[in-house]
Amino acid sequence: MSTAVTTTEQHAVTDALTHRALRFLTAGSVDDGKSTLIGRLLYDSRAILADQLDALEKRAAGQPIDLSLLTDGLEAEREQGITIDVAYRYFATRARKFIIADAPGHEQYTRNMVTAAAGSDAAVVLVDITKLDWKTRPVALLPQTRRHSLLAQLLRVPSLVFAVNKLDAVDDPKTAFEAVREALLAFAQQAGMDVAGIVPVSALRGDNVTAPAAEWAGWYGGPSLLQLLHKLPATDERHDGSLLVPVQYVAREGEGTGHQPRTYWGRIAHGSVKAGDEVQAFPSGEVATVKEVRRAGEVVERCEAGQSAGLVLDRQIDVSRGDWLATPASLQTTQQFSATLAWLDTEPAVVGRKYWVRHGHRWVQARITAIDSRLDIHTLSDTDAHELAVNEIGRVQVQAQSPLPVEPYADNRVGGALIVVDPATHRTSGALLVKAAA
């Protein structure tokens, strides 16, 4: 145990020195204890305001505090006792800062889980052991456990952690945990997932959440959930190679003067930039030289992947929101590409129908030209499909109305991801993860 803690502290100090907070989401099925787990982390880390704590204690009226109320902020969530929207919470230890996204477990709100996963460094998938027949092997996992894990893998969430919850409610926690752990490892191996850890917890009692539980030390001996989170790496896109910046905002300076330099702001998808570098705008194709690089309103020497940067060019060229700035001749544009589609709308995805897609900050029309297959989340095999229903995942072919500088999602999460929107209802209908240009 001491070695694990020492390693954890070393990783945590390194991340703290570089100011890299860990963004993680909690996922899993309904009532698996996600909101309670986050409440426990906040409570034990003393990240609850005094007035919040007073309100919870008054509501409890002498009973144990309902920690799930710290994240379930919507009135409908409190009424139904479920999480609907993604709730973001922040807390910090002496070694590291954390940003938590509490994702809903109900199938109806899977789209919100996808939203949370898209920007996360880690996913903590909760498994409610009281819902499983752990005495019969192999243990059958819940569909949402499998679905959320697969979505986290598809969305390139770097670290996947399983937290086996409510072990205080079973009569033989050691045997129960080992049975479920065996099933989770078999599922992960079949799906090709790398698992960062499988941790036994009781979110309600706080066992093994922030500190190891003494009663489990004899048969578990691993880190607590918080100790494991301390040593997980933060996401870092590649800093070398070509530059790619989706332009989010164009700022004009010097209003009322003859010369009005423009600053093109965006978060760098990959590569780095400094004054003197040449950049090419897409779709205009014009080339200019970077005159200044700005960050948080200050001129800096350089900016790298993951940072929001403002580029001032040596001459005015045609660039607006939705355009891209990149190393000259590095972008490969295409109108046709293959992708993995996670469908989130109640109206099925069908071949031939037009949708709006957003790539970076650029909107274009596109249509699905073919549905190659659908993923069966129970067998993890590809099956034939002519449409994709809500919460289904499939392989599709897409044709955009105009060329886009898409990249494989496996190489970059910014250049390889698109949002699908229904033009009639304006609902977010799906998430496209680019496989390759057609």
Summary of the structure (lengths in Angstrom):
residues: 438
radius of gyration: 23.6
end to end distance: 50.7
largest distance: 78.4
contacts: 1473
relative contact order: 0.11
helix: 24%
strand: 34%
